[in-house]
Amino acid sequence: MSRAIHWISTFLEAQSAEVGAANNTLLAYDRDLRDFESWLSAKTCDVETATRRDVEAYLVACAAQGLAQATRARRLSAIRQLYRFAFEERLRTDNPAIDIMGPGRAQRLPKTLGEDEVNRLLEAAPRVGRTTADRCRNGCLMALLYATGMRVSELVSLPVAAARGDPEMLLVRGKGGKERMVPLSPPARVALGVWLAQRDAGQDLAREKGQAPSAYLFPSTGAAGHLTRHRFYQLIKTISLEAGVDPGRVTPHTLRHAFATHLLAHGADLRVIQTLLGHADIATTEIYTHVLDARLTALVQQHHPLATAARRETPAKPSSEDST
């Protein structure tokens, strides 16, 4: 193993052990840093000796490849963190990336759904599935997702112990192992109770066959032991079709955005939403104020008397036949 690869491996181990970085985060760091290391090697350089000019040249090369602004910003962030780690561990006496200005990230408003669309999804979910148990599970998944705003990974990996006793709140383990409490709405509690009865009956049958009981609320026979994110993604597309909502607009994360946007629209405090979503920085949550502003602007333009009057008074563009 080269010293550069050893650096990367050690950095990733530290991120996992000390920061509690998620597996997907670690995989992204690994891809980005190995790409950087490979580029340096082609330039007869390495991570140990790279200078600020080398890092900047790498970012220029990334831009020349046509990589998105967000991708380049993420790669620079990974490089910065690697060198910060190297500096703190005294592997280097400097951080060559510390003062480099990144390309920034273009602000994109998260896609969301209207309240009517969400209601249709919630009503459709208990109708989707081959068995009664499948239908109860799907109804519970959608009800919990919209009621709590959980990340899909948090939802599918919920331990069943957290859902026992008709709880008014769920304890959720989020990014970095941080825990938070999220309240359950009455409809979500009903859906949870219905699913628990079905789940426990299925577990009893499995136990009679000699199978070990599952610790998860949404058990699966797969390697993970619980419903996977990929499987839930497929389910939500089927539910969208049943609900008559464009599947291209619906993902598990879209329901998380809808949760936050609808709360804000109904007067919830931004700090409360930050806590419920598990955001470390309030700036991340503030994006939903822009979503709300955009929706309110569109609402005014569509329905305000002055706006509709202006549209009526605007002369229509001449057709191609009129201009000839």
Buried (B, 14 or more C-beta within 10 A) or exposed (E): EEEBEEBBEBBBEBBBEEBEBBEEBBEBBBEBBEBBBEBBEEEEBBBEEBEBEBBBBBBEEBBEEEBEEEBBBBBBBBBBBBBBBBBEEEBBEEBBBEEBEBBEEEEEBBBBBEEEBBEBBBBBBBEBBEEEBBBBBBBBBBBBBBBBBBBBBBBBBBBBEBBEEEBEEBBBBBBEEEEBEBEBBEEBBBBBEBBBEBBEEBBEEBEEEEEEEBEBBBBBEEEBBBBBBEBBBEBBEBBBEBBEBEEEEBBBBBBBBBBBBBBBBEEBEBEEBBBBBBBEEEEEBEBBEEBBEEBEEEEEEEEEEEEEEEEEEEEEEEEEEEEE
